[in-house]
Amino acid sequence: MNAGLVHRFTGRHSLFWKVVILLLAASVYLISEKASLAQGPLTVTARYLHDLWTTENGLPQNSITALIQTRDGYLWLGTFGGLARFDGIKFTVFNSGNSPGLKGDRIVSLFEDRAGNLWIGTEHNGLTRYAQGKFTAYTTGEGLPDDQVTSVCQDDEGALWIGTERGLVRLKADSFTTYTTRDGLPADSVHSLRAAADGSLWFLSGDKIIRYYKGRFVVYGPADGIPLSSSYKICKGSDGSIWIITANAELIRFRDNAFTTYKLSEDLPGDLAVPICEDRQGNICIPTLKGFARFKDGNVTRFDIKGMPQGVRSIIEDREGNIWIGSDASGLHRLKEAQLISYASEDGLPDESIVPITEDSEGGMWIGSLNSGLFRFHGGAFTRYTSWKALWALCWTRDGSLLLSDFSGVRRLKDGQFSFLYRADGKVCGFGGATVIYQDREGALWFGRNGLLRYKDGNVIQYQVKEGLAHNEVRFITEDMDGALLIGTLGGLSRFKDGKFTNYTTAGGLSNDHVRAVHQTADGTLWIGTYGGGLNRFKDSKLVHITTKDGLFDNVVSRILEDDRGYLWMSCNRGIFRASLKELNDFADGKIASISCASYGVADGMKTSECNGGGQPAGWKARDGKLWFPTIKGVVVVDPNKINSLPPVVAIEKVLINKAEIDLWQKTELAPGQGDLEIHYTGLSFVAPDKVRFKYRLEGYDRDWIDAGTRRAAYYTNLWPGSYTFRVIASNNDRVWNETGAGYEFYLPPRFYQTKTFYALSVIALAMMGVGGYRLRVKHLVRRTQELETKVSERTLELMQQKDRLTQTNSRIEQVNTQLEQANAQLERANDDLLSTFNQLRLGVVLTERDGVVTFLSQTAEDLLEMTQQEALGIPWEQLLPVNEQDRSQLKTILKFPPQRRAKLPLQVRTGSGRRYWMEIEVKDDPRDPERKIFFLYDVSEIYDLRSLLDEKAQFQGLVGQSIQMQVVYKQIQDVARVDTTVLIEGETGTGKELVARAIHYSSLRKNKPFIAVNCAGLTELLLASQLFGHKRGAFTGAVSDHIGMFESAGGGTLFLDEIGDIPMSVQTSLLRVLQEREITRLGESKPRKIDVRIIAATHRDLNQAVAQGTFRQDLLYRIRVAKIQLPALRNRREDIPLLVAWFLGQARTATGKVVHDVSNEVMEILMEHTWPGNVRELKSAIESAVIRCKGSIVQRSDLSLEASTRSYRQSFTDDVQEARQRVLDALARANGNRAAAARMLGVSRTTLYRRLKALGLDDE
């Protein structure tokens, strides 16, 4: 509204002119006031967004007495709880407790001088200057007349003026000059200091306005038309004006040496003696009880805003246009002009879902709602036309008609009258209500829903999938530059030209088949928006996807509009977002790795972030360039030119190098360290601080910029010594970047071993070592040369002597020839002896001639092959050996190998009598003639029987043995695995207690859950408790982090407590509680945690004896011994030793890669007779050691290394004949009289068993 102009006058006029001017002013006032009352106030709502920060958000106190934005971009707040610096995200508080030099916490005024120093006026502690991170105090001790500083400003000469309760103070060159009533002031109390553009100084002294100009104080009061008041508030205008507001709703302006008084409207109720400020448009901003008002050129615009404070102490506008208000007790308020304007119920538009929006020829906007009908917006107001529901499509045609579609069909609004173009009941064309209406350049109308319909001059043509359309559900229609129709459907994009469809779907590279929007830019590029697949660029017949993983704000694109600044605006379910066309094309062309989008939602003025789509047009660019988007709560209007064009000021707040904070205001000498760097930075943009994004780069380390998103800290570790520059840049909410940013340079000195001096010294040392080594080498070579010369002389003498001896030898050659003839005769005899020896060996021997014909068959070979030598002589070896064709082919292949590559070939033989057994065949060259061959036949049936036995009967979950004792153990394991009870496993060391525990676990229902073994022996009480139950950080010395115990780690599975007999008594108590309550409590915590775990314990001790001695709790023993398994010692199940030997040999072959198949009979007897105090573990160790030493394929006595036992099994065998006799009889009984099987059970060879049967008198039984 227009404010009443009261009067305008100059400094000291005559009384006559005063009267004249007052009369004229009174007449003008009456006229303007009448007009003002007739016009009424202009109320604008929902255009400013209100935000609030209080102590809950980090403020030191909720009374904001002073506000200022300094040139470095920070917002500074004075409170009664100290000074606060605000970057939009966090408050950094400075007070007398954490900031040396800041004397008091009750701050009442703030001012920044031209040098960038911040001056802080306090209530009782004088004036403080903040510069380069340090505070310096000025009090009465330094020359101030009073420690209560009300305000501060600076004149043109650079002097600082300070208002106090005891006078006005001028500070220049650290010298204070005080002005009081003695110097012409009406009162010593000075407030609201402001420096005008003309060099004058304005302030409030007592109840009068004072102007200090050219060394004189001019007092203004009632005689000058200025009412007396002690609550004036003064601000300086950008045009040189001084503005004064009074408590009685008067705004006074001083300009060109004259006052102008404006009577504000009575619609601004309450005490208006509040702080005021001027904004960037020259408006005077005035806080009110219901919000705030703007005054300009005599007009008042009021903004009603909920939640505004009742008491205001300070107000400023920041460099981005935000209004900041410091309240008396409710914290810090921000008024941010909405970037987006929403129209809903308070503007005359239903607060509900809107879909289609279009524009008519007069600039009116037509809006269709889903429940309330049709609306038109024109001249700032909405007019309702119909109440029809489900309006999904609108179209303004060239003949000035509006087409609209609902479920009943398509209607036309022409000259204020509605008529049906066609009905959905099929009387016209059988085509239902359309979701899309479009008029092409030829004037034809196109409708989309169940297919595509063309309507012109009463003729109707329908197109569906059968005619080539991608899908019958149509969501969007437009034309490209060539006049082709582009149709977005649920099955892809169709292009219709000259009666033919060309379809683009996911099969052809489209990101999603649900196409909701298509836009063509001036260069002919198509941009295709999909529902779920993001944005697609179609250019040069190539599709490129742009999705959220590439930086797109959302993968739903319901509408695409292009502004006049080179940006695409898109709507989605999460709001509206904007992307640069240049960035989009650069990404699609592979020039950049990602794009950035500016997004807008509720925080920017929308009623809701969810936009609507699915109908057409789901958004419109008006002729004034503004963009209209439908939402589920009204419509949103975007002015693309109204963006935040100011990039954020970037500041580095804190630097830590090697965990030590660096003083950013001083050059710091860094100490050598491990090269850890931590930098905290900020971007000072207050429109949407949470949307400020950062990129940083450490020059000298990073090759490219690091996209930090909204993170405000950077971390580097293990930097190499050298010079570095850290640079950081930032963008505001509208993605306007500050490319200059901020930087910090530093030099990280090296440790001594990283310096060039160290490297030089190292090189010198290496060179000296090389020279020394060279000299030693030369000395050694000289000595070696001398030795060689001596040896050459000696060898020369020897050669001369040998020459003489050779002469003598020639004379003896004839004698040697005679001796050779005799030797040949001896060789013939030796050959006969060798054949005889072959017949005595346990292995079979077959000799063949060059053509493979058999020339010799040993006695053992005759037994194995069941063929006499007479029968075998003269037949090929292929017919002699009773093997299958595959094995015979392998033998032929082996014969082709060189001798060193021929390996033993295991195969199964079937003799003429039908007997089957296992044999290994080894082929060697005859030493007399390599073309002749020697076949060695080994009977290995016993070994393979053992292996078969191991595989089938004597192995259970990693346990090996077929003795009666082990069969009992297997049965016990199967029994306890079926139940979930606690089990105690007892047995000597090395008997396999942990293997039994694992067998129980993997046979139980918990087999798919963790199995965790804990050895309780040797651990301290605290360490064992921590390992079992876990601990909280700080529970004891060294507990640097939270630790999960074994009980929790084994959740759902099995916990094996080995050597439970060694647990301390205190831990036994805790363990008993765990078994009783099924819950544990971590060390350092008081709240118990439920567990689900099975406990299996083991010990080699006698726990009954431990209970009797008081070292083990009896109740705990009862808890853990619900089920008990006793493992036998190896000496009590010696019949399992051969099986265990075969098992461990197989493991050793895998681990070492050595081909060791068996142990000799002598070794087996030794193993059977040893007492094995270390049980199975000792046996395994003995076999592994023997395999390592073994040079062949059979372990011999020399390969074995065993500790001597106190009493061997052989001694017990001979000392107790009756016991030995009974053991042999038991073995024969279990083997049903099969002596070979009985020998295996006793762990001896058949020969040994026969010898013992004879010794015991059992050979005839």
Secondary structure as GFF3:
##gff-version 3
##sequence-region A 1 1261
A	DSSP	beta_strand	4	10	.	.	.	ID=ss1
A	DSSP	alpha_helix	15	39	.	.	.	ID=ss2
A	DSSP	beta_strand	42	45	.	.	.	ID=ss3
A	DSSP	beta_strand	48	53	.	.	.	ID=ss4
A	DSSP	three_ten_helix	55	57	.	.	.	ID=ss5
A	DSSP	beta_strand	64	69	.	.	.	ID=ss6
A	DSSP	beta_strand	75	79	.	.	.	ID=ss7
A	DSSP	beta_strand	82	86	.	.	.	ID=ss8
A	DSSP	beta_strand	91	94	.	.	.	ID=ss9
A	DSSP	beta_strand	107	112	.	.	.	ID=ss10
A	DSSP	beta_strand	118	122	.	.	.	ID=ss11
A	DSSP	beta_strand	127	131	.	.	.	ID=ss12
A	DSSP	beta_strand	134	138	.	.	.	ID=ss13
A	DSSP	three_ten_helix	140	142	.	.	.	ID=ss14
A	DSSP	beta_strand	149	154	.	.	.	ID=ss15
A	DSSP	beta_strand	160	164	.	.	.	ID=ss16
A	DSSP	beta_strand	167	172	.	.	.	ID=ss17
A	DSSP	beta_strand	175	179	.	.	.	ID=ss18
A	DSSP	three_ten_helix	181	183	.	.	.	ID=ss19
A	DSSP	beta_strand	190	195	.	.	.	ID=ss20
A	DSSP	beta_strand	201	205	.	.	.	ID=ss21
A	DSSP	beta_strand	208	213	.	.	.	ID=ss22
A	DSSP	beta_strand	216	220	.	.	.	ID=ss23
A	DSSP	three_ten_helix	222	224	.	.	.	ID=ss24
A	DSSP	beta_strand	233	236	.	.	.	ID=ss25
A	DSSP	beta_strand	242	245	.	.	.	ID=ss26
A	DSSP	beta_strand	250	255	.	.	.	ID=ss27
A	DSSP	beta_strand	258	263	.	.	.	ID=ss28
A	DSSP	beta_strand	277	278	.	.	.	ID=ss29
A	DSSP	beta_strand	284	287	.	.	.	ID=ss30
A	DSSP	beta_strand	291	296	.	.	.	ID=ss31
A	DSSP	beta_strand	299	304	.	.	.	ID=ss32
A	DSSP	beta_strand	312	317	.	.	.	ID=ss33
A	DSSP	beta_strand	323	327	.	.	.	ID=ss34
A	DSSP	beta_strand	332	337	.	.	.	ID=ss35
A	DSSP	beta_strand	340	343	.	.	.	ID=ss36
A	DSSP	three_ten_helix	345	347	.	.	.	ID=ss37
A	DSSP	beta_strand	354	359	.	.	.	ID=ss38
A	DSSP	beta_strand	365	369	.	.	.	ID=ss39
A	DSSP	beta_strand	374	378	.	.	.	ID=ss40
A	DSSP	beta_strand	381	384	.	.	.	ID=ss41
A	DSSP	beta_strand	393	396	.	.	.	ID=ss42
A	DSSP	beta_strand	402	406	.	.	.	ID=ss43
A	DSSP	beta_strand	409	414	.	.	.	ID=ss44
A	DSSP	beta_strand	417	423	.	.	.	ID=ss45
A	DSSP	beta_strand	436	439	.	.	.	ID=ss46
A	DSSP	beta_strand	445	448	.	.	.	ID=ss47
A	DSSP	beta_strand	452	456	.	.	.	ID=ss48
A	DSSP	beta_strand	459	463	.	.	.	ID=ss49
A	DSSP	three_ten_helix	465	467	.	.	.	ID=ss50
A	DSSP	beta_strand	474	479	.	.	.	ID=ss51
A	DSSP	beta_strand	485	489	.	.	.	ID=ss52
A	DSSP	beta_strand	492	497	.	.	.	ID=ss53
A	DSSP	beta_strand	500	504	.	.	.	ID=ss54
A	DSSP	three_ten_helix	506	508	.	.	.	ID=ss55
A	DSSP	beta_strand	515	520	.	.	.	ID=ss56
A	DSSP	beta_strand	526	530	.	.	.	ID=ss57
A	DSSP	beta_strand	535	539	.	.	.	ID=ss58
A	DSSP	beta_strand	542	546	.	.	.	ID=ss59
A	DSSP	three_ten_helix	548	550	.	.	.	ID=ss60
A	DSSP	beta_strand	559	562	.	.	.	ID=ss61
A	DSSP	beta_strand	567	572	.	.	.	ID=ss62
A	DSSP	beta_strand	575	580	.	.	.	ID=ss63
A	DSSP	alpha_helix	581	588	.	.	.	ID=ss64
A	DSSP	beta_strand	597	600	.	.	.	ID=ss65
A	DSSP	three_ten_helix	602	604	.	.	.	ID=ss66
A	DSSP	beta_strand	620	621	.	.	.	ID=ss67
A	DSSP	beta_strand	627	631	.	.	.	ID=ss68
A	DSSP	beta_strand	634	638	.	.	.	ID=ss69
A	DSSP	beta_strand	649	657	.	.	.	ID=ss70
A	DSSP	beta_strand	660	661	.	.	.	ID=ss71
A	DSSP	beta_strand	677	684	.	.	.	ID=ss72
A	DSSP	three_ten_helix	689	691	.	.	.	ID=ss73
A	DSSP	beta_strand	693	699	.	.	.	ID=ss74
A	DSSP	beta_strand	706	709	.	.	.	ID=ss75
A	DSSP	beta_strand	713	716	.	.	.	ID=ss76
A	DSSP	beta_strand	722	731	.	.	.	ID=ss77
A	DSSP	beta_strand	737	748	.	.	.	ID=ss78
A	DSSP	three_ten_helix	752	754	.	.	.	ID=ss79
A	DSSP	alpha_helix	756	810	.	.	.	ID=ss80
A	DSSP	alpha_helix	813	840	.	.	.	ID=ss81
A	DSSP	beta_strand	844	848	.	.	.	ID=ss82
A	DSSP	beta_strand	854	857	.	.	.	ID=ss83
A	DSSP	alpha_helix	859	865	.	.	.	ID=ss84
A	DSSP	alpha_helix	869	872	.	.	.	ID=ss85
A	DSSP	alpha_helix	877	880	.	.	.	ID=ss86
A	DSSP	alpha_helix	885	895	.	.	.	ID=ss87
A	DSSP	three_ten_helix	899	901	.	.	.	ID=ss88
A	DSSP	beta_strand	905	910	.	.	.	ID=ss89
A	DSSP	beta_strand	916	926	.	.	.	ID=ss90
A	DSSP	beta_strand	929	939	.	.	.	ID=ss91
A	DSSP	alpha_helix	941	952	.	.	.	ID=ss92
A	DSSP	beta_strand	955	956	.	.	.	ID=ss93
A	DSSP	beta_strand	959	960	.	.	.	ID=ss94
A	DSSP	alpha_helix	964	977	.	.	.	ID=ss95
A	DSSP	beta_strand	983	986	.	.	.	ID=ss96
A	DSSP	alpha_helix	993	1003	.	.	.	ID=ss97
A	DSSP	beta_strand	1011	1015	.	.	.	ID=ss98
A	DSSP	alpha_helix	1021	1029	.	.	.	ID=ss99
A	DSSP	beta_strand	1030	1031	.	.	.	ID=ss100
A	DSSP	beta_strand	1043	1044	.	.	.	ID=ss101
A	DSSP	alpha_helix	1046	1049	.	.	.	ID=ss102
A	DSSP	beta_strand	1054	1058	.	.	.	ID=ss103
A	DSSP	three_ten_helix	1060	1062	.	.	.	ID=ss104
A	DSSP	alpha_helix	1065	1077	.	.	.	ID=ss105
A	DSSP	beta_strand	1079	1080	.	.	.	ID=ss106
A	DSSP	beta_strand	1089	1090	.	.	.	ID=ss107
A	DSSP	beta_strand	1094	1099	.	.	.	ID=ss108
A	DSSP	alpha_helix	1103	1109	.	.	.	ID=ss109
A	DSSP	alpha_helix	1114	1120	.	.	.	ID=ss110
A	DSSP	beta_strand	1123	1126	.	.	.	ID=ss111
A	DSSP	three_ten_helix	1130	1132	.	.	.	ID=ss112
A	DSSP	three_ten_helix	1134	1136	.	.	.	ID=ss113
A	DSSP	alpha_helix	1137	1152	.	.	.	ID=ss114
A	DSSP	beta_strand	1158	1159	.	.	.	ID=ss115
A	DSSP	alpha_helix	1161	1169	.	.	.	ID=ss116
A	DSSP	alpha_helix	1175	1189	.	.	.	ID=ss117
A	DSSP	beta_strand	1194	1195	.	.	.	ID=ss118
A	DSSP	three_ten_helix	1197	1199	.	.	.	ID=ss119
A	DSSP	alpha_helix	1209	1215	.	.	.	ID=ss120
A	DSSP	alpha_helix	1217	1230	.	.	.	ID=ss121
A	DSSP	alpha_helix	1235	1242	.	.	.	ID=ss122
A	DSSP	alpha_helix	1246	1255	.	.	.	ID=ss123
###
